[in-house]
């Protein structure tokens, strides 16, 4: 299996480096699977500039990459957009499964929030961690989201996304899986999703 993957990935720019990275990732998955945990070694975070880091409890999950947290230190509920990935729209095939997977993993749990910036909708763009467990890497590796691309280049979770495709996990069980951005261009936004959880965003309590 490793030989086939290396052969396929060794063609094109930086093919050897990509192949070696993917083989290392697969080796990590084998060890992690034996321990009951996926490999969560997301890359591309070294040296990043963070605006804020805090701990909070997840109170609501809107879809596979949007959720609300209540900072443990107090203050308003905060709406977050997970960094480095794009989950299916809630009205798109795989959208409900992605939302439910994220809710099952983090709803009601305390997480570390690492805020990198804000999007056009005012949501904080952030990575979520549960100890050494990186939520975004897990979502992509399980096929519940696509790894984002920046100016056509792969970003932090490219290896996890490649592994999900090879193993046909989640949305990649279908050969016709459509990236969310393409789905939005064709269909426009989905109706307001039904959220999972009871916390209300924007409240001061």
Order of alpha helices (4+ residues) and beta strands (2+ residues): alpha-alpha-beta-beta-beta-beta-alpha-beta-beta-beta-alpha-beta-beta-beta-alpha-alpha-beta
